[in-house]
Amino acid sequence: MTLGKIKSKSSRLKTTTPTAPIGHVLSSFKPQITLPTLFTGYDIQKVSSKGTLVPRLLTLSEDLFTLFVSHHKVGNAESVTDRVRYKGFKAYAKVVETVTGAPVQANHDIRVIDVADILFVQSGFIGSRKLEVAAYNCSKDAAEHHHEHGTKKKKKISKLDPTKVISIFHNNGKTMDFLVESEEDRMAIVDAIRIIREAYHGIKMTAGREERLLRYAWYDTDYDKSGLMEQSEFLQLLGRINIYVKQERAIRIFKTFLASKLPRNGGRIGGPRETGITFEECLHVLRKINHELNDGKECADVLFDHLFGEEKWIVTADEFLTKFLRNKQHEKNSTIDDVHKRFGELNSMVLSGGTQRVGEDGKADRTAIDRTAWREHLMSRQNDVFDPEKQRLDKSSLNRPLTEYWINSSHNTYLTGDQVKSLSSVEMYVLAMHRGCKCLELDCWDDDDEGEPIVKHGWTITSKITFQSIITCVKGYVDAHPDTLPIILSLENHCTHHFQEIMADTLNDTLGDQLYKFPKSSGGPL
């Protein structure tokens, strides 16, 4: 189907949920996006799951919340395909802390990537399973063509150029890989993705968990993009965010709330009654369902009542420090200044059902919080059982032999699944390094067919990858993320002397000065 000239943009390019203050911050970064065609549809070559290159359009929404990958221009008001084939549901679900369960795959021609679902972006090297398959397919096609036609007939065989690659990694480890021909445009796209991701994560904590979760799921389930959640959409939403309640019960609560609303027609009784609920109203209904599921009281409220009293709605900084942090949590090093800082953060957040408390100076109140802010704190990283101070690097401690340190290590790094029949992929090395692994394992074997060392799980039917591809991948990643160094390559060496020499040459030639070589004259410990 051929689409004509775009006359107007549909609401699909706008996230239809209230997004302040996150949305205001994101929109302020729009002038930094230096590639205008990214907002109207930029031509890319997407790498499919089968490793084939297919033409697609990459579009960034006007509000910077969403990337679209589509067959045709997104936002064409005349496009019936746009309206009919878009079924909702992003391809990757595990984004917000409270979302659990397996990803829900979409059945539509438009792939939607939410800014909250971008783990990181990289370019310039092959670092995913799909790119490995694509590179293999291209080399296989070239070899078959040469075998069939010799060198007399010339035919252009597409070859995967790693320098043109961009890979978006999602929170569940899946990737969206594509090629961009222009180096200038490629860098502009990578910069744009990094800008919106960093901006989002820098400001997202100003909104509560429930607000962030609903914002993310709303765009998928508001099928008609009306800005209102109708009954059928609401039922889809419950499953999307893992609230399990009988459908009859959910419908009763939804209809009861809808009936209690005055018509939004200038406030006149008897005006046309709407069939859907707004973002804020939806949060209210979800809390009502959650309230009923918990028999009227959440665990956070039970703890609040126990510590501060059932009749109270507000807790002061002194009470929080003494009764909760010191007596209950045994955080003896916490101070009143720590509490004031945390209360200021909580009272600056947009929390539906709560009150943004303001102090005498006009800034966020630092002396007290309400129950809503209390619930938010309990589920936040600031209340994590893990002490963040333990993650701080003390460089003065890095003067001991290597054997005296605990090292974040990865076993059988190359495997995507089990140790018997799963696939091997360089993608696993990228994910391991991104997660903080400092020791990567390579089980090295001879391969006469390839004529070079390969990595696989020996005496099994796991697939193989070349030693060279892994070292090239590691090199590409540490060049882009220099703070990843140092990295230890643990070589389980099953190779003969000839293949060991190839391994040594590969390490020297690829890593160069980045490769640490233990001085022969040194007699001390490593």
QUIZICOR-V372677 format. One record per run of one state. SS is the DSSP state (h for helix, s for strand, l for the rest). FROM is the first residue (numbers start at 1). TO is the last residue. If there is no record, write none. Layout:
<<SS:FROM:TO> <SS:FROM:TO>>
//
This chain:
<<l:1:8> <s:9:9> <l:10:10> <h:11:13> <l:14:21> <h:22:28> <l:29:29> <h:30:32> <l:33:35> <h:36:39> <l:40:41> <s:42:47> <l:48:52> <s:53:60> <l:61:65> <s:66:70> <l:71:75> <s:76:76> <l:77:79> <h:80:85> <l:86:110> <s:111:114> <h:115:117> <s:118:123> <l:124:128> <h:129:149> <l:150:161> <h:162:164> <s:165:170> <l:171:174> <s:175:179> <l:180:182> <h:183:206> <s:207:207> <l:208:208> <h:209:221> <l:222:228> <s:229:230> <h:231:240> <l:241:246> <h:247:260> <l:261:275> <s:276:277> <l:278:278> <h:279:293> <l:294:298> <h:299:308> <l:309:313> <s:314:316> <h:317:326> <l:327:335> <h:336:348> <l:349:349> <s:350:350> <l:351:357> <s:358:358> <l:359:363> <s:364:364> <l:365:367> <s:368:370> <h:371:378> <l:379:380> <h:381:383> <l:384:387> <h:388:391> <l:392:394> <h:395:397> <l:398:401> <h:402:404> <l:405:408> <s:409:409> <l:410:414> <s:415:415> <l:416:423> <s:424:424> <l:425:426> <h:427:434> <l:435:438> <s:439:445> <l:446:453> <s:454:455> <l:456:464> <s:465:466> <h:467:480> <l:481:481> <h:482:484> <l:485:487> <s:488:493> <l:494:496> <h:497:514> <l:515:526>>
//
